[in-house]
Amino acid sequence: MRFSLVTSSLVLLLIAACLWGGYWAWGTLFYISVFAYGVDRLTPFLIENAPSDAEFPVATPLSVVLAFAHFGVLGLALVALVQIEAPLMNKMALFFAVSLFAGQVGHPNAHELIHHPNRWMRRLGRAVYMSILMGHHASSHPLVHHVHVGTERDPVSAPKGRGFWRFFGRAWIGSYRAGYAAEAARLKQGRRHPYLGYHLGAVAVLVAAFALAGLVGVLICAAIGLYAQLQIFLSDYVQHYGLRRKILPNGKPEP
């Protein structure tokens, strides 16, 4: 219950920041960065881990609420950043708060949704990724990364010595291509390629952004998506940098 309240309070702060800006925007940015970081550091010392077989009773409902909140916050933010008069610094605070929410909450939540056994939950997760213009992640992550992690065949497992900015461009293009190939290889006759849906979803997001806030809204929507994508790839970079699985005599990598 407490976890759900803390998580939901961030959504309420973001809505307040979109509606009223000013101190609300700065307070939300502080909450999602400094405060959240501090809580993450202190939690292991203050709260014991739940039993390994324990389940979070509201996991699926909370994921659904956060996914729909993601779309609502994104729409409100575009209107606030373009149509509402406010000092530039306050708008910058709101932009980074929303972008951090997309990358630090929207992405991990969408990651859980695309692994959900329910088809509609998986579709909802894909829609979240489409909203940050990265729908292909819903294919490349489970079909490529999960299979080839820690090998040269995984575009998001950075080899030792490669800097992040060199990694980012290669990983984005590599994961896009590898995901496309993986989906094509298992595509049944008569069914359309999932990437068509990802592309149409991205177009729909940009059209909605134009309807809400014009051309500037489209550019801001793309910028939020890019910032969220940077967070996703930075996470992959840090988690898998330099890790390599040994290749066994049968030619397959170790588990």
C-alpha positions in Angstrom: 0.0 0.0 0.0 2.8 2.4 0.9 4.7 1.6 -2.2 1.6 2.3 -4.3 1.0 5.6 -2.6 4.6 6.8 -3.0 4.5 5.8 -6.7 1.1 7.4 -7.3 2.2 10.6 -5.5 4.8 11.2 -8.3 2.0 11.1 -10.9 0.0 13.7 -8.9 3.1 15.9 -8.6 3.6 15.7 -12.3 0.0 16.7 -13.0 0.4 19.6 -10.6 3.6 20.7 -12.3 1.9 20.6 -15.7 -1.1 22.7 -14.4 0.7 25.2 -12.2 4.4 25.0 -13.0 6.7 27.1 -10.9 7.6 25.5 -7.6 5.6 22.4 -8.5 7.8 21.8 -11.4 11.0 22.2 -9.4 9.6 20.2 -6.5 8.7 17.3 -8.9 12.1 17.4 -10.4 13.7 17.2 -6.9 11.3 14.4 -6.0 12.1 12.2 -9.0 15.8 12.7 -8.8 17.3 13.7 -5.4 14.6 12.4 -3.1 14.0 9.1 -5.0 17.8 8.5 -5.1 18.0 9.0 -1.3 15.1 6.7 -0.6 16.7 4.0 -2.8 19.9 4.3 -0.8 18.2 4.2 2.6 15.5 1.5 1.9 17.9 -1.5 2.3 18.8 -0.3 5.8 15.3 0.4 6.9 13.1 -2.3 5.4 13.8 -6.0 5.2 13.3 -7.9 2.0 10.0 -9.7 1.5 10.2 -13.5 1.3 11.4 -14.7 -2.1 8.1 -16.3 -2.9 6.0 -13.3 -1.9 3.9 -11.5 -4.5 3.1 -7.8 -4.7 -0.7 -7.9 -4.5 -1.4 -4.9 -6.7 1.3 -5.3 -9.2 -0.8 -5.6 -12.4 -3.4 -2.9 -11.4 -0.5 -0.5 -10.5 1.2 -1.2 -13.8 -1.9 -0.4 -15.7 -2.5 2.8 -13.8 1.1 3.9 -14.3 0.9 3.1 -18.1 -2.2 5.2 -18.6 -0.8 7.9 -16.3 2.2 8.0 -18.6 0.1 8.9 -21.6 -1.9 11.5 -19.6 1.3 13.2 -18.2 2.9 13.3 -21.6 -0.1 15.0 -23.1 -0.5 17.5 -20.3 3.3 18.3 -20.4 3.2 19.1 -24.1 0.3 21.5 -23.6 2.0 23.1 -20.6 5.4 23.4 -22.3 4.0 25.0 -25.5 0.8 26.9 -24.6 1.2 28.1 -21.0 3.3 31.2 -20.4 6.1 30.5 -17.9 9.8 31.3 -17.4 12.1 29.2 -19.5 13.8 27.7 -16.5 10.5 26.5 -15.0 9.7 24.8 -18.4 13.1 23.2 -18.4 12.4 21.8 -14.9 9.1 20.4 -16.1 10.7 18.9 -19.3 13.4 17.0 -17.3 10.9 15.9 -14.7 8.6 14.4 -17.4 11.5 12.9 -19.3 12.9 11.3 -16.2 9.4 9.9 -15.5 9.3 8.4 -19.0 12.7 6.9 -18.6 12.8 5.9 -15.0 9.1 4.8 -14.5 7.5 4.5 -17.9 10.2 2.3 -19.3 10.6 -0.1 -16.4 6.9 -0.4 -16.1 6.6 -1.1 -19.9 9.3 -3.6 -19.5 7.2 -5.6 -17.0 4.1 -5.2 -19.2 5.8 -6.7 -22.3 6.7 -9.7 -20.3 3.2 -10.1 -18.9 1.4 -13.4 -19.8 -1.8 -11.4 -20.7 -1.8 -10.3 -24.3 -3.5 -7.0 -23.6 -0.9 -6.1 -20.9 1.8 -6.8 -23.5 0.0 -4.5 -26.0 -0.2 -1.8 -23.3 3.6 -2.1 -22.7 4.2 -1.8 -26.4 2.1 1.3 -26.6 4.2 3.0 -23.9 7.3 2.2 -25.9 5.7 3.6 -29.0 5.0 6.9 -27.1 8.7 7.4 -26.6 9.3 6.5 -30.3 11.0 3.2 -29.4 8.3 0.6 -30.1 10.8 -1.9 -31.5 12.2 -2.4 -28.0 9.2 -4.6 -27.4 10.6 -7.0 -29.9 14.4 -6.6 -29.7 14.5 -6.8 -25.9 12.8 -10.3 -25.4 13.9 -11.8 -28.8 17.5 -10.5 -29.0 18.7 -9.3 -25.7 17.3 -12.1 -23.6 18.7 -14.7 -26.0 22.1 -13.2 -26.8 23.0 -11.0 -23.7 26.7 -11.0 -23.0 27.7 -12.0 -26.5 28.6 -10.1 -29.7 25.2 -10.9 -31.1 23.5 -8.6 -28.5 23.7 -5.0 -29.6 23.1 -3.6 -26.1 25.9 -5.6 -24.4 28.7 -3.1 -24.7 32.2 -4.5 -25.3 34.9 -3.4 -22.9 36.6 -0.1 -24.0 33.6 1.3 -26.0 32.4 4.7 -24.7 28.7 5.3 -24.2 28.2 7.7 -27.1 29.8 5.3 -29.6 27.7 2.6 -28.0 24.4 4.5 -28.1 24.2 4.9 -31.9 25.3 1.4 -32.7 23.1 -0.1 -30.0 20.0 1.8 -31.2 20.5 0.8 -34.9 21.7 -2.7 -34.0 18.8 -3.5 -31.7 16.3 -2.1 -34.3 17.7 -4.3 -37.0 18.2 -7.4 -34.9 14.6 -7.1 -33.5 13.3 -6.8 -37.1 15.1 -9.9 -38.2 14.0 -11.9 -35.2 10.4 -11.0 -35.8 10.7 -11.7 -39.5 12.2 -15.2 -38.8 9.2 -16.2 -36.7 6.5 -14.4 -38.8 3.7 -16.7 -39.8 2.3 -16.5 -43.4 -0.4 -13.9 -43.8 0.4 -11.9 -40.7 1.9 -8.4 -40.8 5.2 -7.6 -39.3 5.0 -6.1 -35.8 7.3 -3.2 -36.8 4.5 -1.9 -39.0 2.5 -1.4 -35.8 5.4 0.2 -34.1 5.9 2.7 -36.9 2.2 3.5 -37.2 2.1 4.0 -33.4 5.0 6.4 -33.5 3.3 8.4 -36.3 0.0 8.4 -34.2 1.9 9.8 -31.2 3.5 12.6 -33.3 0.2 13.4 -34.9 -1.4 13.6 -31.4 1.4 15.9 -30.3 0.8 18.2 -33.3 -2.9 18.3 -32.5 -2.2 19.2 -28.9 0.7 21.7 -29.3 1.6 22.2 -33.0 5.0 21.6 -34.6 6.8 22.7 -31.4 4.9 20.0 -29.5 6.1 17.4 -32.0 9.7 18.5 -31.4 9.3 18.4 -27.7 7.6 15.0 -27.8 10.6 13.7 -29.9 13.0 15.3 -27.3 11.3 13.6 -24.4 11.4 10.3 -26.3 15.1 10.8 -27.0 15.9 11.6 -23.4 14.0 8.5 -22.2 15.8 6.4 -24.8 19.2 7.7 -23.5 18.2 6.5 -20.0 17.2 3.1 -21.3 20.5 2.6 -23.2 22.6 4.1 -20.4 21.0 1.5 -18.1 21.9 -1.3 -20.5 25.4 0.1 -20.9 26.1 0.1 -17.2 24.6 -3.3 -16.5 26.3 -5.2 -19.3 29.5 -3.3 -20.0 32.4 -5.7 -20.7 30.4 -8.8 -19.8 31.0 -11.8 -22.1 29.7 -15.3 -21.9 32.1 -18.1 -22.7 31.4 -20.0 -26.0 31.0 -23.7 -25.2 32.4 -26.5 -27.5 29.0 -26.9 -29.1 29.2 -23.3 -30.3 26.6 -22.0 -27.9 27.2 -19.4 -25.1 27.2 -20.6 -21.6 23.9 -20.1 -19.6 
